[in-house]
Amino acid sequence: MPNLAVLIDAENVLPIHADQIFTHASTLGTITVKEIYGAAAALTSWVEPVLKYALHANLTIKASKGKNTSDIALVIGAMDLLVEKNIDTVVIVSSDSDFSALSVRLRSAGIEVVGMGTEKANPLWRTACSSFTVLQAPSFRPAPVQQPARVQPAPQRQEAPANANPAKKKPAAKPVAPTHTERMAIIRAFIREQLDANNGKMAVSALLPALNGLPEYRVDQQRSKRNAHNYLMRLYADAFAFEEGEGGSFISLRQNAPEAEEAPVAADTLPEIDVTDQEPAAPQDEPKEEAPAPTEPEAEPDEQAKAVEAFAAKLVDAGIPEDAVQQIIDILNKNQNLRTVYNQMRAVFGGDAGRKYYQIVKEVGHG
């Protein structure tokens, strides 16, 4: 059987996929190398799979915010295998299209490349691999509660009276909340409980497994037809704060927002996203209006959907990572004022990256 090396991008794939990864990889050959790469926060969520499958954890330290240190470490590890190890197949577990060039180089050296990632994986990354497997989130079903055996009493000679009460039926299981609004209320309360239990802040990758055990979340998120992270940011950003930090995304209880920073450039029009250049002046002491509560997502017309898809493709071509593009589109859809868009992009991606992405959005919007 061929010798396999499994290389995992811990900052791009959730630990709930670990069993599927190694079950499938074991059918392809003998796994001789098991490596996982990521910052401290990402590797912490992978502790259980690391111990279960004896993975070698490679901790990466980012010199500055926004750098893809873990991706570079994985590429170096793959090239070391090319030179030093007798490896026939390399399994790269990530949905990041940045590994496309690595796959092409390994295949040119005669090594088969098997990609594994979620459905959001870019077509360019899929075609660069010899084969690609889509990782499916496992369904969470609570284990049945075993009741202790009861000793049956000896039969009594006395007959039960005629008016004895019949045996009570067990209550039926509580159905899932039927409406989107009811499900959102349940999900909000559940997220708040999880944050309270974790001192008000936790990684999104640690929150998602708990949410998958909540029937209302599974039903509502599947009907939204969005990936889990974008679903949370779009529908619950008014109640919770989402931020990108070293090692991944985090969610926390929303605090009073600081005074908005003024954008350094004049406002422009972005026609693809329907953003206007009007910036109404408001006194500094004027209270800020809270964003309206999210409503049930409505189906977009075909033409609008195509325009948004084309706009997203332009942002990717301009150098913005694919996972950041959807967050940018969500910010643009929620805000008509470009000053607010600018400040939110800085808050989500950091000062330098936020300014860079804002400039790219302006240039692409006029293209």
N, C-alpha and C positions, 0 to 999 in steps of 0.2 A: 504494500500500500504506500502511496506517496506520503512524504513528510510535510506536515502543515505547521505554519506559524500563524497565531491569532493575535492581531494588534487592535486594541480597543481605544477609541477616543472617548474618554470618560466624560468630557465636557459636552458631548454631542448626543450620546445615547444613554438612556435611563437604565438603572440596574435591574428593572423588572424584566428586561429582555435577556438576562444572562442565561437562563435555562435554555431558551430557544437557540441562542448563539452557539452554545457548546453541544447541544443535541444535534444540530445540523452539521456543525464542523466535524463531529466524530464520525459522521457517515461519509466524509470526503477523504479521510485518511488518518494517519497517526499524528496526533497533536504533540509536537516536540517543543514548541516555544509558545508561551502565553504571556503577553505583555499588555499593560494598561497604562495610559498616559493621562495626566490631568493635574490641575492645581489642588490645593488641600481641600477646599470645599467640595469639589467634584468627587475626589477619591474617598472622602468621608462617607458619601452616600453609597459607595461601592464596597464598603468594608465586608459585608456578608458574602457577596459573590467572590471577592478576592480570597477569602479564607476557604470557601467551599470548593473552588476550582484551582486553588494554589496558583494564583496569578502573581506575576512579578510587577509590583506597583512602581511607576516612575513618576516621582513628584516633580512638578515644574513650577518655577518661581517667575512671575511676570515682572520685568523691570519697570514697565509702565502700563497704564490702563489701556485695554483694547488690543494688546499684542497677542498674536496667535502662537505663543510659546509652545503649547502642548502639540499643536499640529507639526511644528518644525521638529520637535523631539521624536514624534512618531515617524516622520520621514527619515530622520537619521537612523533610527532603529531598523527600518526596512532596508536601507542601503547597507547597513552593517551585515544584515542577513544575506544580502546578495553577495557580499565579499567573503564572509567567514563561514556561513552555515550551509549544510547540504539540505536546502529547502526546495521542495517542488511546487508548493502552493502557499500563497500568502492570503490570509483572510483579513481584510481591513473593515472594521466595524465602525461606520460613521455615515452620516448623510451629507457630509461636507464635500462639495464639488472641488474644493481646493486640492484633493488627493488625486484628481484625474491625471495630472502629469506624472505623479508617482506610479500610478497603475500602468501607464503607457511605457514608462522606463522599465519596470519589472517584466512586463510581457515581452518587450524587445530582447530581454536577456533569457527568455525561455521559461519564465516562472508564471504559472497560472495565478490570476488575481480574482478572488471571490469577494465581492462587495456585499455588505449587509447594512441596511439602514431602514428608516421609516418611509412611509409613503411620500413624504415631502422631499425625498432625495431628488436632486436635479437630474434631468435626463442625460446631461453631459457626463456626470459621474457614473451613471448606470452603464452607458455604452462604453465607457473607458475600461470597464471590468470584463473579465472573461465571462462571468455570470454574476447576477445580482439577486439577492434574497430580501424580500420585504419583511421586516420585523413586525409582528402583530402583538398588540398589548394583550396580556392574558386576562381572562375574565375572572373577577373575584367573586367567589361564592362562599358565604359563611358555612363553616362546618356544622353539621347537625349536632345538636346537644343531646348527649346520651343520658337517659334517665336511669337512675339506679333501680335495680330489680326490686319489686315489692313482693313480700311474702303474703300469699293469699290466706286469709283466715279460714278456719274450719267451717264448713257449712253449718248454719243454724237450723234447728228444727222449726223455729217459729217462722211463719209466713209473713211477708211484708204487708203492712196495711194497704187497703185499696187506694187510699188517697196519698200514697207516697210520691214524692217529687221525682220526676224522671231525671236521668243522668244529664248533666249540663254539657253542651257542646263546646268544644274549644273555639275561641274566637278566631276568625279568619285573619290571615296575615294582612297587615296594613298595606293598601295599594300605594303605588307611586303617585305623587301629587300630579293631577291631570293637566294643570296649566303651567305655562312657562313662568308666570309671575310667582306662583306658589313654589315652584321648584327653585327659583332664584332665591327666595326668602330662606328656604331650608339650606341651600348651599352657602349663602352668606353667613348664616349662623354657625354652620359647621366649620368654615374657614376661620372665623373669629375664635372658635373653641381651640382649633389647632394652634393658632398664633398665641393665644393666651397660655397654652400649655408649653410653648417654646419661647417664653419671654418676649413675645410680640414680634418675632421675626424668624423666618425659616426659608430654606432654599426651595424653589418651586419644584425641583426634582425630588425633594423629600415629601412635599405636600401632595403631589399627584397620586402616588400609590394609595394614600389614605382616602383621597377623593374618589378613586376608582371603586372603593368599597361602598360608596354611597349611591343607592339606586337612582336618586333624583339627578345626581351629577352625570352618571353614565347616559341616562336618557336625554338630558338637555344638551350635553356636549355633542352627542352623536347627531342630534337633529340640527345643530348649528352648522355642521359640515366644516368645522375649523379644527386645526390641530389644538391640542389641549392648552398650550401656553398662550396662543393668540386668543382662544376662547375666554380665558380668564382675564386677560388684559382688556379685551373689548367690552365685556359685560360687567366687570367688577372693579374697574379702575377708579370709579367714583367712591368706592368704599375702602379700598386697600391700595397701598403704594407698591408699585413694581419698579425694580431697579436692577441694572446690570452691574455686577461686581466681579471681583477676581474669582474665577472658578464657576461662574454661571449666573442665573437669574435668581432674585430674591423677592419675597413678598413680605410686607409688614403692615401694621396698623397705620392708617393714614393720619398724619399730623397736619396742623395748620401750615399751608404752603407759604414759603418765604416770598417777599416782594419780587415780582418778575423783573428779570434783567432786561434792559433795553437792547434790542437787536442792533448790531453794528452796521447794518446795511439797510437801504431803503426797501420797502415792501414791494414785491412784484406779483404778477398774476400767474398762477399755475393752472391752466385750463383743464388739464386731464383730471385733476382732483376737485375742480370747482372751488378753488380757494380765491377769495377776492383780496384786493389791496387796501381795503378800508380798515383803518385803525382808529376807532373812536377814542378820543382823549378822555381820561377819567381822573378826578382828583386822587392823590395818593391815599387819602383817608377814606375813600369810598369803599364800602365792603364789596368783596368779590362775589359774583354770582356763582352759585354752585351748579355743577353740570347736572342736567336732568337725568332722572333714573333711566337706565337702559331699557329698551323695549324689545319685543320679539323681533329678531332679525327678519327683514323682508327680502324677498327674492329680487335681485337687481335685473333690470332689462338687459338683453343680450348685448346691445351696443355699449352700454355703460360697463358691463363686465369685461368686454373685450378691450375697452379703453384702459381700464385699470390694469388688466393683465399686460397690455403693451407697455404701460408706464412702469410697471414693476420690472419688466425685462430690461428696459432702458437703464433703470437704476443699478441692476446687477451688472450690466455691461460697463457702466461707469465706475465700477469698483466697489460698490456697497455690498457687503455680505448678504447672502440670501435670507438668513434668519433675521437680519435687521431691516430688510425691505418691508416685510409685512408689518413690523412695528411702526415704521415710518408712515405707511399707508393708513394704519389705524389712527395715528396722531392727526394726519391731514383730514381724515373723514370726520373726526370729532371737533375740529377747530377751524373756524373761518378766518380768524385773525392771525396773520403771519408772525406777529410778535409772540403770541402764545405758542405757535408751532415751534418757533426758534428756541424758546426757553424750555419747552417740554423735551425737544430733541437733545438739548444739552443735559437735562436732568436724567434722561434714560441712558444716553451713550457716553456721557462725560463731556467736559468742556471742549477739548480739541476735536474729538470725533463728531460731537454734535454740530460744531461749526462747519466742519468739513462736509458732513452729510447735508446740512442745510444749503450750502452753496451748490452741491451737486443737484439737489432737488430743484433749485431755482433754474440752473442751466438746462436740465432735462425738460423742465416744464415749458421752456420756450422752444425746445427742439421739436 
